[in-house]
């Protein structure tokens, strides 16, 4: 089996932990597996280096300085593997067969990186490449970086381009947990989680796998997260299932828009819960929710609109904080899913401006970590879908 193992900063934070990492790699090699290693900077080295740059430094100087953490890690790991009789060599920007290449815009040059990664993979039956994470090299030889979480990105990207069977992210957690174990008593490991679920969690603060890394996960590439104390690269942890696909789709059935109004409704504890619970208790499915200072809007199937309106009206009568409920239908929703859409500057205007130019009124627009939902009149659905498909 061909495996790319990424060791995070915590898992390389001391000599003992480097020994543990080397032991796990050596054991996998002894069992006949092809292993490539991606190493982060030891401990908090990168952050420490950044804090010490108190002067004006150009991008190239800054990249060279922060690269020292990863450059040290690969040398340490290579030496530890050699001490165990494992044939290994470290690779960093500037090495003859360095694999991760960026273009003039600082983006990964996919074709060149894939070609180099495959060439490197052909040697993995004889040698363990130990590769600096986070770093890349431009065509002119300058050092570039892959941004925050770049070591995860390096690992999953190389796993894809090396045609590996699995990428193992070795970190300081058991895997993906049901809650933060430092806060939630009884938090336990989740055996598996989908790419979509984990990307959304990652965008909202779960520091497990960088969202940018999961963009490279294909359906045939396994990705697993294990604790550095586990000691076995090939078992345990949390398996990340599926792949993240960029897509544009339209709900086939029309939606109704039910808006409940009330003064400072957002600041009234329990109001949203009571409204959504009332709909759920009557088996009304909520497709989407939007909120304002004085309103909460529920999108439900148009066939359930009048029933849902009556349910919400009863809640309005019961609660002094609420004043009215209104119904608007039929509406269509077009969802654009993929990449890091809401985190890309200008992406909302890229969507809204062409719709405005086509004289399409956007009734609502809801963003999540990885998608944008566009609500328009039912008559405008086909044109909206076509515009969104042209854009993405």
MODA-V299333 format. One record per run of one state. SS is the DSSP state (helix for helix, strand for strand, loop for the rest). FROM is the first residue (numbers start at 0). LEN is the number of residues. Records with the same first field share a line. If there is no record, write none. Layout:
SS=FROM-LEN, FROM-LEN
This chain:
loop=0-1, 7-2, 12-2, 30-3, 39-5, 52-6, 66-1, 83-4, 91-9, 102-5, 108-1, 121-6, 132-2, 138-4, 145-4, 161-4, 171-5, 177-11, 189-2, 203-7, 214-7, 227-10, 241-5, 250-4, 261-3, 267-3, 281-4, 291-3, 318-5, 337-3, 343-3, 357-4, 367-3, 391-1
strand=1-6, 33-6, 87-4, 100-2, 107-1, 127-5, 134-4, 142-3, 165-6, 176-1, 188-1, 191-3, 221-6, 237-4, 246-4, 254-7, 285-6, 294-7, 323-14, 361-6, 370-7
helix=9-3, 14-16, 44-8, 58-8, 67-16, 109-12, 149-12, 194-9, 210-4, 264-3, 270-11, 301-17, 340-3, 346-11, 377-14
